[in-house]
Amino acid sequence: MSSRHATAVAGSLVAASFSAVLILSVPAGADDQGPGSGKGGKPVDQAPAGVRTTTTLPERISVDNGSGRTAITATVKNEGTAQSGRIRLLVVGFDGLTVNGVQGCDALAKKDLPKGSNSAFSCPVDHLAAGASKSWAVDATFDLSRTGKICLPVQTADGKKTYWQQGPVPFGTTNPSPNAPATPLLLGTDNAPGGDELPKTGVGRDVLPLGAAGASLLAVGAAGLWWSRRRPQHRPG
């Protein structure tokens, strides 16, 4: 065997071994939620100078096919240069996704829920420092026969302003797994339980019907504002 041929064979073996390592090293299981994503997020009201709040949700979650239970990590960040002041994060469930509990947060009464939602929790945050973040463990139930959505608004503590809102953004799958222990769902994809429909991605169509819901909101403080303010924002150029 020539030295050139031996080198080529060795190179192929190294490449194959490296590929195998990559495949085997990808974590699996219900606890693997992938990286956080701000998909479907947008600023709403003007935040104070130096404050830039955002949120993230996992790229994927896993729903137990027997119980319908799933775990979601909700994170709020201050990507600005000044502390946020007193703010709160709302975790709101829609349609097939019901939020059962959020660690350290208070449930909104049924009469205070945003129109169209089935559950919501308010999570207080005191003065989130510049560059800091805070995460909550969200216990939820997902009805795999329906589309499920979640929404994360970041508001002032009194609910009068909403600095940021992610969603309502869907979790869903294009490949149902009825015979598996769990079904993986991807952020930003509508659920297609029967597999007969093409999935619809994105969140634009989910936001539009909520524009008229503001008058029906009676959430703590002036929380209705976070839903009804869908006007263009004027920001300094």
GUVOPA-45157 format. One record per residue: x, y, z of N, C-alpha, C, O, CB in turn; residue in one letter. Coordinates in steps of 0.02 Angstrom, whole numbers, padded with zeros to 5 digits, always signed. Each point is the difference from the previous one (the first is absolute). Glycine has a CB too. Layout:
residues N
XYZXYZXYZXYZXYZa ...
This chain:
residues 237
+00043-00060+00000-00043+00060+00000+00044+00062+00000+00045+00007+00042-00138-00068+00020m +00080+00105-00110+00041+00061-00004-00014+00044+00060-00052-00005+00033+00051-00001-00159s +00049+00050+00140-00008+00046+00058-00059+00046-00012-00035+00018+00047+00158-00023-00024s -00133+00026-00087-00057+00045-00014-00066-00035+00013-00046+00029+00029+00115+00030-00115r -00074-00123+00065-00061-00037+00011-00012-00012+00075-00057+00005+00024+00071-00060-00136h +00040+00038+00147-00006-00012+00072-00023+00062+00036-00040-00003+00047+00130-00082-00054a -00065+00143-00014-00020+00064+00030-00074+00013-00012-00035+00023+00045+00151+00021-00060t -00140-00058-00046-00070+00011-00017-00046-00045+00041-00052+00022+00025+00085+00010-00141a -00012-00096+00125-00040-00046+00040-00003+00022+00072-00053-00001+00031+00084-00092-00108v +00027+00114+00103+00002+00023+00070-00044+00060+00010-00035+00007+00050+00151-00050-00039a -00114+00089-00062-00042+00059+00005-00073-00017+00000-00039+00030+00037+00127+00034-00094g -00108-00113+00016-00070-00020-00002-00022-00030+00066-00056+00012+00024+00067-00033-00147s +00034-00020+00153-00017-00031+00064-00008+00052+00054-00045-00005+00042+00106-00097-00076l -00017+00153+00034-00005+00053+00050-00065+00038-00009-00034+00016+00049+00159-00006-00046v -00143+00006-00066-00062+00036-00014-00061-00040+00023-00046+00027+00029+00101+00030-00127a -00053-00123+00083-00056-00042+00020-00006-00004+00076-00055+00003+00027+00068-00070-00131a +00045+00062+00138-00001-00003+00073-00026+00065+00029-00039-00001+00048+00134-00078-00050s -00075+00136-00027-00022+00065+00023-00075+00008-00008-00034+00027+00044+00146+00021-00073f -00139-00071-00029-00072+00003-00012-00037-00042+00051-00053+00020+00025+00074-00002-00147s +00006-00077+00138-00033-00043+00049-00002+00033+00068-00050-00004+00036+00087-00096-00099a +00018+00134+00081+00002+00034+00064-00053+00055+00002-00034+00008+00051+00157-00033-00040v -00129+00062-00066-00050+00054-00002-00070-00027+00009-00041+00028+00036+00116+00037-00111l -00090-00121+00042-00066-00029+00004-00014-00025+00070-00054+00012+00028+00060-00044-00149i +00043-00003+00150-00010-00029+00066-00001+00051+00056-00029-00012+00053+00082-00090-00095l -00020+00160+00029+00005+00049+00054-00061+00046+00004-00005+00038+00048+00128-00043-00062s -00169+00001-00034-00060+00041+00003-00044-00024+00057-00021-00058-00001+00026+00081-00123v -00018+00018+00174-00040-00023+00056-00071-00015-00020-00028+00031-00045+00100+00036+00121p -00102-00115-00042-00069-00019-00015-00038-00005+00065+00029+00000+00054+00006-00062-00159a -00101+00058+00099-00041-00009+00059-00046+00059+00011+00008+00052-00031+00082-00120+00081g -00138+00059-00005-00052+00050+00012+00028+00064+00030-00030+00053-00007-00050-00146+00023a +00138+00088+00018+00027+00059+00033+00040+00044-00047+00017+00057+00017-00013-00122+00088d +00011+00041-00166+00039+00039-00047-00046+00047-00038-00040-00021-00042+00124-00072+00030d -00078+00158+00027-00043+00049-00032+00035+00041-00053-00029+00045-00030-00036-00041+00135q +00129-00019-00117+00036+00038-00050+00014+00071+00023-00015+00018+00057-00037-00088-00145g +00080+00110+00045+00016+00069+00018-00063+00043+00006-00052-00016-00029+00162+00004-00029p -00105+00066+00096-00056+00046+00006-00008+00041-00062+00048+00016-00035-00030-00012+00157g -00081+00014-00137-00015+00038-00061-00049+00056+00015-00047-00010+00039+00068-00092-00109s -00010+00160+00040-00046+00056+00006-00050+00003-00057-00030+00052-00011+00119+00010+00071g -00097-00117-00096-00046-00003-00057-00069+00026+00018-00029-00020+00051+00093-00078-00097k -00090+00143+00004-00067+00027+00012+00000+00058+00049-00053+00022+00020+00009-00133-00044g +00103+00136+00043+00004+00055+00048+00006+00067-00033+00027+00006-00055+00024-00084+00135g -00076+00130-00046+00002+00068-00029-00007+00052+00056-00034-00014+00050-00015-00029-00159k +00080+00101+00102-00011+00054+00047-00071+00028-00008-00028-00003-00055+00152+00032+00053p -00152-00002+00056-00067+00030-00003+00005+00073+00022+00000+00044-00043-00055-00157+00067v +00059+00127+00041+00006+00068+00024+00074+00019+00007+00044-00042+00008-00153+00031+00053d +00121+00076-00063+00068+00025+00007+00026-00013+00071-00032+00020+00048+00009+00068-00135q +00080-00122+00092+00030-00013+00065+00043+00059+00021+00020+00039-00042-00021-00164+00019a +00016+00131+00088+00045+00053+00022+00068-00005-00034+00020-00053-00023-00079+00056+00133p +00095+00052-00112+00066+00002-00032+00045-00052+00032+00005-00005+00061-00019+00127-00086a +00047-00161-00017+00047-00050+00025-00031-00067+00018+00036-00046+00018+00030+00139+00022g -00133-00098-00045-00034-00063+00017-00023-00034-00064-00034+00031-00042-00003+00017+00154v +00055-00110-00120-00022-00039-00059-00016-00071+00023+00044-00043+00003+00027+00114-00082r -00135-00083+00094-00020-00066+00023-00021-00044-00059-00029+00024-00048-00008+00026+00157t +00054-00113-00103-00020-00050-00049-00018-00064+00037+00013-00006+00060+00062+00057-00150t -00104-00099+00055-00015-00065+00030+00023-00055-00047+00009+00011-00060-00107+00037+00123t +00106-00108-00036+00015-00058-00041-00041-00060+00024-00016-00006+00059+00132+00050-00082t -00131-00087-00024-00032-00064+00012+00044-00054-00031+00039+00014-00046-00156+00038+00047l +00111-00114+00022+00041-00053-00030-00019-00012-00073-00058+00009-00019+00070-00062+00131p +00037+00034-00152-00014-00016-00070-00044-00062-00006-00038-00006-00049+00147+00057+00017e -00105-00096+00080-00040-00061-00003-00018-00022+00071+00037+00012+00047+00018-00047-00155r -00113+00005+00113-00022-00030+00063-00022-00071-00015-00005-00020-00058-00030+00133+00106i +00022-00152+00004-00022-00069-00009-00063-00011+00042-00001+00014+00059+00120-00053-00081s -00171+00013-00010-00064-00011+00034-00010-00075+00012+00005-00040-00047-00054+00144-00007v +00036-00122+00116-00014-00069+00017-00066-00022-00032-00052+00031+00011+00115-00019+00099d -00060-00064-00150-00060-00021-00037-00054-00030+00045-00058-00004-00020+00131-00016-00078n -00054-00002+00159-00050-00027+00045-00036+00053+00040-00061+00002+00003+00129-00104+00003g -00028+00146+00026-00029+00051+00045-00011+00067-00034-00039+00041+00025+00095-00099+00068s -00022+00070-00148-00003+00066-00032+00042+00053+00034-00002+00058-00019-00111-00088-00018g +00152+00011+00088+00039+00048+00037+00064+00018-00038+00029-00040-00036-00075-00006+00143r +00066+00109-00097+00062+00023-00030+00031+00054+00045-00035+00030+00040-00007-00056-00156t +00106+00037+00109+00036+00051+00038+00029+00051-00049+00028-00019-00052-00001-00063+00145a -00035+00146-00077+00024+00054-00042+00041+00048+00043-00021+00016+00056-00079-00027-00135i +00155+00035+00053+00039+00050+00036-00013+00069-00031+00012+00010-00060+00077-00096+00089t -00114+00132+00011-00012+00068-00023+00053+00046+00030+00011-00001+00060-00136-00021-00071a +00157+00062-00031+00055+00043+00022-00011+00072-00020-00020+00013-00057+00097-00111+00050t -00064+00144+00052-00001+00071-00016+00071+00026+00007+00035-00019+00047-00156+00033-00009v +00142+00030-00084+00068+00027+00000-00004+00076-00003-00047+00028-00027+00093-00132-00028k +00004+00136+00083+00010+00072-00009+00064+00009-00040+00055-00004+00027-00116+00034+00082n +00053-00018-00173+00058+00007-00044+00023+00072-00007+00040+00017-00044-00079-00117-00018e +00014+00143+00106+00018+00070-00003+00061+00016+00044+00038-00044+00018-00157+00071-00040g +00126+00038+00038+00057+00023+00039-00021+00027+00069+00042+00021+00039+00017+00006-00146t -00124-00027+00121-00025+00025+00064-00048-00051+00030-00029-00040-00036+00041+00160-00003a -00019-00119+00106-00046-00047+00031-00072+00014-00021-00017+00056-00017+00096-00067+00114q -00119-00040-00095-00067+00003-00029-00051+00038+00042-00051+00022-00027+00077-00129-00028s -00014+00114+00119-00054+00021+00044-00044-00060+00014+00014-00055-00022-00011+00174-00023g -00057-00108+00083-00045-00055+00018-00043-00020-00060-00039+00041-00026+00038-00002+00147r +00009-00101-00142-00038-00025-00057-00032-00066+00018+00012-00027+00055+00066+00086-00136i -00118-00086+00036-00028-00066+00010-00004-00036-00067-00007+00031-00053-00059+00009+00152r +00070-00106-00096-00009-00042-00059-00067-00036+00007-00014-00029+00053+00139+00015-00069l -00165+00016-00036-00061-00040-00002+00012-00062-00043+00032+00004-00053-00105+00098+00069l +00049-00159+00007+00004-00063-00038-00071-00021-00014-00037-00018+00046+00148-00017+00007v -00132+00037-00117-00070-00008-00019-00008-00059-00048+00038-00005-00048-00058+00128+00064v -00028-00167-00002-00012-00058-00043-00063+00009-00042-00049+00031+00021+00106-00102+00063g -00056+00043-00144-00056+00004-00047-00015-00069-00031+00045-00041-00008-00015+00161-00017f -00093-00129+00010-00023-00059-00038+00022-00064+00035-00017-00012+00057+00022+00078-00164d +00034-00108+00072+00019-00065+00027+00054+00002+00053+00015-00051+00031-00048+00005-00138g +00063+00104+00119+00053+00006+00050-00028+00035+00062-00019+00058-00003+00109-00054-00087l -00091-00039+00146-00024+00027+00063+00057+00005+00049+00036-00049+00012-00150+00000-00032t +00125+00107+00048+00052+00010+00050-00028-00020+00068-00046+00032+00025+00100+00063-00093v -00025-00147+00098-00024-00025+00064+00033+00036+00059-00031+00009+00052+00010-00119-00105n +00082+00131+00044+00036+00033+00054+00066+00027-00025+00031-00027-00046-00086-00048+00129g +00078+00129-00051+00065+00029-00014+00033+00012+00067-00028+00035+00043-00010+00020-00153v +00096-00083+00119+00033+00003+00065+00012+00072+00022+00030+00040-00036+00025-00149+00010q -00081+00126+00085+00010+00067+00028-00047+00053-00028+00012+00060+00011+00104-00092+00006g -00168+00013-00053-00045+00048-00032-00072-00011+00023-00018-00054+00026+00095+00059-00126c -00119+00045+00091-00069-00002+00022-00048-00009-00060+00009+00032-00052+00021+00040+00151d -00079-00115-00090-00050-00011-00053-00048+00059-00004-00020+00027+00051+00029-00152-00035a -00026+00145-00077-00053+00050-00008-00067-00034+00007-00010-00056-00023+00083+00126-00053l -00120-00035+00108-00068-00027+00007-00032-00008-00069+00019+00034-00048-00031+00020+00162a -00035-00099-00118-00032-00014-00064-00030+00063-00032+00003+00009-00060-00027-00125+00100k -00005+00158+00002-00031+00061-00026+00051+00050-00026-00018+00046-00038-00074-00063+00118k +00156+00009-00061+00052+00047-00021+00040-00025-00059+00046+00035-00023-00040+00002+00139d -00022-00096-00142+00039-00028-00055-00011+00041-00064-00055+00024-00013+00047-00138+00064l +00061+00121-00091-00009+00031-00066-00050-00040-00042-00002-00061+00005+00120+00106+00000p -00156-00010-00045-00050-00033-00041+00033-00052-00045+00050+00014-00033-00123+00089+00036k +00045-00162-00004+00025-00053-00042+00050-00046+00034+00016-00053-00025-00034+00128-00070g +00043-00054+00154+00049-00041+00035-00036-00046+00050-00057+00012+00018+00145+00078-00031s -00053-00141+00034-00029-00047+00048+00035+00001+00068-00025-00029+00048-00008-00042-00144n +00090+00105+00100+00040+00001+00061+00053+00054-00005+00022+00017-00055-00042-00140+00074s +00039+00151+00039+00053+00051+00000+00029+00006+00070-00036-00006+00050-00020+00068-00145a +00121-00049+00098+00035+00011+00063+00041+00064-00005+00026+00017-00053-00021-00142+00075f -00001+00160+00035+00038+00063+00004+00062-00012+00043-00004-00023+00057-00102+00092-00071s +00164-00052-00014+00064-00012+00033+00035+00066+00013+00023+00032-00047-00013-00144-00009c -00005+00134+00119+00031+00064+00015+00076-00002-00007+00032-00050+00017-00127+00074+00060p +00123+00031-00101+00073+00007-00007+00019+00068+00028-00025+00051-00024+00030-00128-00079v +00038+00079+00152+00021+00063+00029+00068+00021-00029+00051-00031+00013-00114+00005+00092d +00062+00079-00144+00062+00033-00023+00049-00049-00031+00053-00015+00029-00069+00099+00060h -00001-00110-00148+00045-00045-00036+00060+00041-00025-00008+00047-00038-00089-00123+00004l +00156+00056+00056+00061+00039-00017+00016-00006-00074-00021-00047-00034+00064+00028+00149a -00006+00067-00141+00022-00002-00070+00040-00063-00012+00046-00016+00038-00044+00142-00043a -00019-00162-00047+00034-00062-00017-00023-00061+00038+00024-00055-00012+00071+00125-00015g -00142-00061+00074-00023-00056+00040-00062-00033-00030-00033+00029-00044+00079+00027+00146a -00060-00116-00079-00059-00036-00023-00029-00039+00058+00033-00013+00050+00013+00005-00167s -00109-00012+00110-00033-00041+00051-00046-00050-00036-00035+00018-00047+00040+00077+00133k -00003-00157-00062-00039-00053-00032-00048-00032+00049+00011-00001+00060+00084-00020-00137s -00150-00005+00050-00051-00034+00039-00016-00068-00031-00001-00007-00062-00047+00118+00098w +00035-00159+00007-00022-00066-00024-00075+00001-00006-00036+00011+00049+00135-00069+00006a -00124+00045-00116-00071+00002-00015-00026-00071-00007+00024-00039-00042-00013+00151-00015v -00060-00130+00098-00033-00065-00004-00063+00009-00042-00043+00040+00017+00090-00078+00096d -00052+00001-00167-00057+00009-00046-00027-00067-00023+00032-00052+00007+00017+00161-00045a -00110-00106+00011-00032-00058-00032-00015+00018-00072-00024+00055-00014-00026-00094+00124t +00064-00007-00155-00010+00013-00071-00047-00052-00030+00014-00060+00004+00101+00113-00012f -00170-00031-00020-00047-00044-00035+00024-00008-00071-00006+00045-00041-00092-00008+00114d +00127-00095-00088+00031-00011-00065-00049-00003-00058+00020-00002-00058+00069-00058+00117l -00154+00059-00044-00050+00001-00053-00016+00071-00022-00040+00011-00045-00008-00118+00090s +00079+00157-00012-00014+00070-00014+00066+00038-00009+00054-00025+00015-00162+00018+00049r +00101+00068-00089+00057+00046-00002+00007+00033+00068-00049+00021+00030+00033-00001-00154t +00077-00015+00149+00012+00032+00064+00048+00059-00007+00049-00005-00036-00068-00104+00092g +00004+00164-00022+00041+00060-00005+00016+00026+00070-00035-00013+00048-00017+00041-00159k +00108+00010+00115+00021+00031+00062+00020+00072-00014+00022+00016-00055+00017-00128+00102i -00047+00155+00003+00016+00071-00009+00038+00024+00062-00019-00016+00056-00084+00034-00129c +00156+00021+00061+00040+00028+00055+00005+00076-00008+00045+00024-00035+00021-00132+00043l -00111+00146+00024+00007+00073+00001+00043+00021+00060-00005-00028+00054-00107+00041-00111p +00155+00038+00046+00039+00030+00054-00028+00069+00013+00001+00043-00045+00103-00110+00016v -00130+00079+00089-00035+00062+00016+00033+00036+00058+00041-00028+00036-00147-00022-00078q +00087+00113+00051+00015+00033+00063-00039-00036+00054-00048-00036-00014+00069+00149-00043t +00000-00104+00120-00032-00037+00055-00074+00014+00005-00038-00043+00022+00146+00046+00038a -00130+00058-00079-00071+00017+00004-00038-00018-00063-00061+00010-00003+00092+00082+00079d +00003-00119-00125-00034-00022-00061-00018+00055-00048-00035-00013-00049-00007-00079+00115g +00063+00154-00053-00020+00056-00043+00039+00002-00066-00025+00028-00049-00005+00035+00152k +00089-00091-00104+00039-00002-00061+00027-00070-00013+00016-00037+00047+00015+00158-00031k -00027-00139-00079+00029-00063-00020+00062+00015-00042-00005+00027-00055-00109-00085+00057t +00172+00040+00024+00062+00015-00035+00013-00050-00056+00031+00017-00050+00014+00032+00155y -00069-00110-00096+00016-00054-00048-00055-00052+00004-00028-00012+00054+00153+00032-00043w -00140-00052-00067-00048-00055+00000+00022-00053-00050+00009+00014-00059-00102+00064+00093q +00101-00140-00009+00015-00056-00043-00063-00042-00009-00026-00029+00048+00148+00027-00010q -00146-00002-00099-00058-00040-00014-00065+00040-00003+00001+00062-00002+00058-00155+00056g -00117+00058-00054-00005-00072+00010+00034-00040-00056-00015+00009-00059-00093+00011+00119p +00154-00062-00041+00038-00040-00047-00017-00073+00011-00003-00022+00057+00097+00108-00061v -00104-00125-00050-00019-00070+00009+00059-00047+00012+00056+00014-00022-00154+00010-00050p +00084-00078+00106+00043-00059-00001-00038-00052-00040-00061-00006+00006+00116+00033+00107f -00019-00066-00154-00035-00051-00038+00048-00048-00033+00061+00006+00007-00152+00074-00027g +00063-00129-00014+00040-00051-00034-00029-00014-00068-00060+00004-00011+00092-00054+00121t +00012+00032-00156-00022-00022-00066+00003-00076-00005-00018-00029-00052+00058+00137+00001t -00017-00140+00105+00009-00072-00001-00024-00029+00066+00041-00015+00043+00057+00025-00121n -00164-00019+00087-00027-00026+00062+00029-00069+00017+00015-00039-00045-00120+00104+00024p +00112-00078+00085+00028-00064+00023-00047-00033+00050+00016-00005+00059+00101+00049-00077s -00175-00068-00006-00051-00027+00046+00023-00063+00037-00024-00013+00055-00061+00060-00130p +00131-00085+00046+00021-00063+00031+00064+00008+00041+00023-00048+00031-00076-00012-00125n +00082+00120+00094+00060+00012+00039-00018+00025+00070-00056+00022+00011+00119+00005-00117a -00017-00031+00152-00014+00025+00068-00015+00074+00002-00039+00024+00041+00111-00114+00004p -00039+00128-00090-00008+00073+00000+00002+00026-00071+00029-00031-00045+00023+00038+00159a -00082+00052-00124+00000+00033-00065+00040+00064+00004-00016+00043+00041-00096-00093-00070t +00164+00058-00012+00037+00063+00000-00037+00054-00039-00028-00014-00053+00135-00051+00062p -00109+00126+00018-00032+00056-00033+00050+00056-00012+00045+00010+00041-00155-00040+00013l +00103+00065-00109+00046+00053-00018-00034+00068+00007-00059+00008-00016+00119-00085-00063l -00022+00126+00103-00026+00068+00007-00013+00031-00069+00042-00005-00045+00020+00017+00155l -00119+00021-00117-00016+00034-00062-00032-00043-00052-00007+00021-00058+00100+00052+00082g -00113-00134-00006-00033-00046-00047-00067-00022+00027-00005-00021+00057+00117-00020-00098t -00165+00047+00000-00066-00022+00021-00002-00076+00004+00031-00035-00040-00083+00137-00012d +00015-00127+00101-00007-00072+00008-00044-00028-00055-00052+00028-00017+00067-00016+00141n +00007-00069-00153-00039-00033-00051-00009-00073+00020+00033-00044-00026+00010+00122-00065a -00089-00091+00140-00006-00067+00029-00013-00055-00050+00027-00054+00005-00068+00109+00096p -00003-00040-00151-00017-00052-00048+00051-00009-00055-00001-00050-00036-00116+00073+00061g +00161+00025-00033+00049-00003-00053-00030+00013-00068+00035-00009-00051+00028-00069+00120g -00127+00098-00072-00032+00010-00065+00009+00071-00026-00010+00012-00060-00072-00098+00092d +00100+00132+00011+00008+00069-00021+00072+00021+00002+00039-00023+00041-00153+00049+00000e +00132+00019-00086+00067+00028+00002+00004+00047+00059-00047+00036+00014+00061-00046-00139l +00042+00010+00161+00006+00044+00059+00004+00073-00021+00026+00016-00053+00032-00108+00115p -00085+00135-00020+00004+00072-00011+00048+00028+00051-00011-00008+00060-00107+00014-00107k +00171+00027+00024+00050+00025+00045-00008+00075+00010-00035+00033-00038+00113-00124+00003t -00044+00116+00086-00003+00072+00013-00056+00016+00048-00038-00044+00020+00085+00067-00132g -00052+00042+00131-00049+00020+00050-00045+00057-00023-00044+00020+00037+00124-00057+00050v -00069+00063-00147-00038+00059-00022-00075-00011+00002-00036+00045+00023+00131-00016-00094g -00119-00086+00048-00071-00011-00003-00030-00010+00069-00061+00009+00010+00075-00059-00123r +00028+00032+00163-00025-00012+00068-00008+00065+00039-00038+00003+00048+00092-00115-00050d -00017+00163-00018-00002+00063+00037-00061+00042-00020-00029+00033+00042+00154-00035-00033v -00143+00000-00073-00052+00045-00025-00067-00003+00036-00027+00052+00016+00083-00063-00124l -00083-00048+00122-00066-00002+00032-00001+00030+00070-00053+00015+00026+00028-00116-00092p +00083+00110+00097+00002+00024+00068-00002+00075+00005-00005+00027+00055+00069-00128-00027l -00062+00136-00084+00000+00073+00002-00063+00029+00029+00001+00054+00030+00073-00056-00128g -00130-00032+00091-00064+00026+00025-00016-00024+00070-00054+00013+00026+00014-00008-00144a +00088-00041+00148-00016-00031+00065+00013+00046+00059-00021-00016+00055+00048-00092-00106a +00007+00164+00040+00022+00042+00056-00057+00022+00045+00009+00002+00061+00083+00035-00131g -00150-00021+00042-00055+00025+00041-00026-00052+00047-00033+00016+00050+00003+00061-00141a +00044-00141+00077-00027-00054+00042+00048-00020+00055-00017-00043+00041-00047+00004-00138s +00123+00069+00099+00049-00022+00049-00008+00036+00066-00007+00062+00001+00086-00087-00094l -00079-00013+00147-00008+00029+00067+00057-00021+00045-00008-00003+00060-00116+00004-00075l +00182-00016-00014+00056-00025+00039+00024+00051+00050-00017+00059-00004+00050-00132-00092a +00006+00049+00144+00024+00042+00054+00032+00064-00026+00036-00002-00050-00018-00101+00120v -00032+00159-00037+00026+00064-00023-00035+00019-00065-00061-00003-00005+00172-00018+00061g -00070+00039-00105-00027+00017-00066+00025-00050-00051+00021+00018-00055-00027+00104+00085a +00005-00186-00011+00030-00052-00043-00034-00004-00068+00030-00026-00047+00000-00036+00148a -00091+00088-00107-00033-00001-00065+00039+00037-00053-00006-00015-00059-00102+00007+00117g +00149+00055-00038+00037+00040-00048+00049-00040-00040+00012+00013-00059-00025+00083+00134l +00042-00148-00043+00050-00038-00036-00029-00037-00059+00036-00018-00047+00027+00006+00152w -00128+00000-00102-00032-00036-00056-00027+00048-00053+00003-00016-00059-00032-00076+00138w +00004+00148-00058-00034+00043-00047+00047+00047-00037-00018+00027-00053-00081-00033+00125s +00160+00016-00047+00045+00047-00033+00036-00034-00058+00053-00029+00008-00037+00091+00100r -00046-00057-00164+00028-00029-00060+00010+00055-00052-00005-00012-00060-00050-00099+00084r +00070+00172+00000+00009+00057-00044+00073+00006-00018+00043-00025+00035-00142+00083+00015r +00115-00023-00106+00070+00012-00016+00033+00040+00054-00031+00045+00028+00005-00049-00150p +00088-00011+00137+00036+00034+00052+00045+00056-00029+00030-00010-00053-00033-00096+00122q +00006+00162-00035+00044+00054-00023+00063-00001+00042-00001+00014+00060-00098+00056-00096h +00153-00086+00005+00064-00003+00034+00048+00050-00032-00003+00012-00060-00016-00134+00090r +00062+00149+00010+00048+00048-00027+00044-00032-00053+00024-00056+00010-00026+00118+00097p +00012-00027-00161+00041-00028-00055+00072+00014+00012+00042-00020-00041-00135+00035-00037g 
